[in-house]
Amino acid sequence: MPTGTGKTLLVGSLLVAMASSEKLRTLLLESRDDPAPCIVAMYLAPLRVIRDQVKEEFHLRLRGLCGLYRIFNFKSGEALRSHLHGLPRGWRIARALGGARDVVYVVTPQLLQAIRRRMGRDAIREIASGITALFMDEVHIHYPGPDASEVIELLIEEGMAKGLRVVLGLTATPISESFEVAHGGLLFHKSSRDAMARGLLTPRVRVVRYRTEIRDIRPLERSPSALSSLISTRDPWKYAIPQRARWYAERISHELSSLREELRRRGIDRLPKALVLAASTTEADMLRRQLEELASSGALPPGYEVIAAHTRITEGDPSESIKWFKDMSEAAILVAVDMVKVGFDDRNLEALFFARPIRSPVSYVQLRGRVLRRPSEDQEGWNAKSVLGYATIVDLTGESFLEVGREQEVEKVERGEYGRGGLPRILQDLQGECEVEKAEARVNVERVGEWLIPSKAGVEAAVDETHRPGDLEWLLSILHEVNLIEPRVAATRIENLGAKERATFPLGKGVRLELSCEEESGRRVVYASIIENGARGGRKFLGTPREVAGALRQLASSRRLEALQVERIVRDVLSGKVLILKTEIGDLELRLTTRGSVKYISVRVRKVRTPSLKVRVRGTLKATARALANALSNNLPPQARPKPFIG
């Protein structure tokens, strides 16, 4: 599930169902020998910040859950083990007092690894023997690997032998190794495109790409280690380069100023929040100083506060810096390296800057999720994502994976089809570098362009993969497939649709096309769906009524319409179907005939004496379709021609 679509709420709902349904409860606990069995769920959160967020989410938003479960957040292995030992007595007391009898442990996998190192494998077996359900958050990154996988594998195998009935991994970007950790395959997935269409995420992304040229790298320190580093690697991202930091600070200032001007044109004067991902902790500090200098000189819009947060910070607590940034409603820039790779939850973040290459599509999808969340309710009216309708992602490097023209790769990542062996690249992208050598270089940064994804205001929801969002030629072919309506007539009906109104077109026995008009972001948009014998298929976004009607009229006046329809007819005839097309003087019958080794499409008007036509099947599908269209137009009287072929 995409970041921001409610993975924690999903787990909470499952826990409520497990505790409140007696049938499900009996099924889960039937193998337990305990006299007073209860459900013991373990939620593995890969970082302490996520662990604390999950427990807080359970307490604040899942009140039904807190009435059914006791929720514990352990930070030591000894406390977890002793609590498990005392559970049977606690269950009996809780039942006698009428309180919550079931338990949720919210812990980190690192805690289990520490138990394994200090107390041995038997301690993990002991914990596993009491667990009913196991939930693993961010399963794509923190569980693969020799240490973690050994502990998790032991936990699952021992648990399944003793009564573990539910094992569920959660992630926005499943990879091959994730399925091995969870001992299963992909159970459910929701694409970010679908979540954007349904309003669960910000509906669009504005992507800005720059190009960075770096030449003549020279270490600032002439020490032997710096020179040997230069010899061993020419990768410019392994160095902290002041000239690059200065360029990037200026480009960040420019983009934030432009975003502010867009808001001003909409009547909102505010300074958007931004997250900058630096290449290393050394360059992160450089970027912070450069941005502060721009703020003091007035080049960066006045009022901005800039702060850096990474694991090499010597002054203050970087976790507190991140908390401060999340509490800010505007006018804040956070420069980070590795502390926001997962678990960074700021719904009001408006712009994301890549100051290091994010080359893996898995890493890109993960980091894109940081800025796609819908704003909080108190900022819905003035956050840039709700006012402008898009989140902003800026790649300063020119080397990052971006979804421009590569949307299918994003969907491939979300479906868990990303190939094996990509984990090292993913970790490199998400973590960045720590302290690195400083170097001088000749740097030039140029703006390449910007794109809105998707290009239209709406996004197709629940789309059939054979048709793309906003595919108006698909709509036109549907309207003509049964030869019942002219596109100009359909255009008039669609253009006159009001909000919450529908237009229906019959497509055959028990099948109809329904176009519905809805109000979104202050304007009308049209969705299409096929209804067959009362069953409604997935909705497809088409555009505004005016856009749809205009495209229909334009396509109806072109010869492309003719080629489109005849190609469909030829394809159906060649597959062995006998087609009947309506004309003013009778039914036109098309069928495939064979004479020797030569195939023909024969055409005749049923019940009417008109010349019979034969069109030889040769060459490509388009060539045969063109020959059939010419034969029908040139050899049949106008009254006998089917409507799609009348120019």
Secondary structure, 3 states (H helix, E strand, C coil): CCCCCCHHHHHHHHHHHHHHCHHHHHHHHCCCCCCCCCCEEEEECCCHHHHHHHHHHHHHHCHHHHHHEEEECCCCHHHHHHHHHCHHHHHHHHHHHCCCCEEEEEECHHHHHHHHHHHCHHHHHHHHCCCCEEEEECCCCCCCCHHHHHHHHHHHHHHHHHCCCEEEEECCCCEHHHHHHHCCCCCCCCCHHHHHHCCCECCEEEEEEEEEEEEEEEECCCCHHHHHHHHHCCCHHHEECHHHHHHHHHHHHHHHHHHHHHHHHCCCCCCCCEEEEECEHHHHHHHHHHHHHHHHHCCCCCCCEEEEECCCCCCCCHHHHHHHHHHCCCCEEEEECCCCCCCCCCCCCCEEEEECCCCCHHHHHHHHHHHHECCCHHHCCCCHHHHHCEEEEEECCCCCCCCCCCHHHHHHHHCCCECCCCHHHHHHHHHCECCCEEEEEEEEEEEEEEEEECCCCCCCCCCCCCCCCCCHHHHHHHHHHCCCCCHHHHHHHHHCCCCCCEEEEEEECCEEEEEEEEEECCEEEEEEEEEECCEECCCEEEECHHHHHHHHHHHHCCCHHHHHHHHHHHHHHHCCCCEEEECCCCEEEEEEEEECCEEEEEEEECCCCCCCEEEECCCCHHHHHHHHHHHHHHHCCHHHCCHHHCC
